[in-house]
Amino acid sequence: MTVSSFIDRDHDLTDEIFPWHVAIFRRFADTTTFKYACGATLINPADRGFVVLTAAHCVTKHDASAEPGSLNAFKIVLGPISTDYRTNVIGNAQIFTAKRIVIDGEYNPDSGISDIGMIEVNGDVKLSDTVQPVCFPTRSVANAQVRPGIPGESSENV
């Protein structure tokens, strides 16, 4: 696999297809290795810097908790090229720590209701072809018959 593209079922996929996709990696207390935890979406609320939106269960202390996990337990990877943390380190991905984790006050880990969390990115995000906040589609795209996609999967496989 090259740093510049993904290969999926013999179809080349470029890094910039989903520039708002973020990978969240987590280090658990008993290890020093960061493992892929969840996907997220890069957003840019006014005057707040960059934030990633994800599921609350991805950033809590543990599965049955509604409390945010430790800030140093997470790495936020913008422009990810792999679910292997080490591959992203040697690539062109931007890697950040968490400045703050916010979990919806109505989140219930037992029922999964209000499973929304946000992480404030600790650092300066550099926008590029592979890193962009999510945006609303243009009118022509919004009115078209667009099939949803999954980061890392070609449109022929959806």
Buried (B, 14 or more C-beta within 10 A) or exposed (E): EEEEBBEBEEEEBEBEBBBBBBBBBBBEEEEEEBEBBBBBBBBBEEEEEBBBBBBBBBBBEEEEBBEBBEBEBBBBBBBBBBBBBEBBEEBEBBBBBBBEBBBBEEBEBEEEEBBBBBBBBBBEBEBBEBBBBBEEEEEEEEEEEEEEBEBBBBEEEE
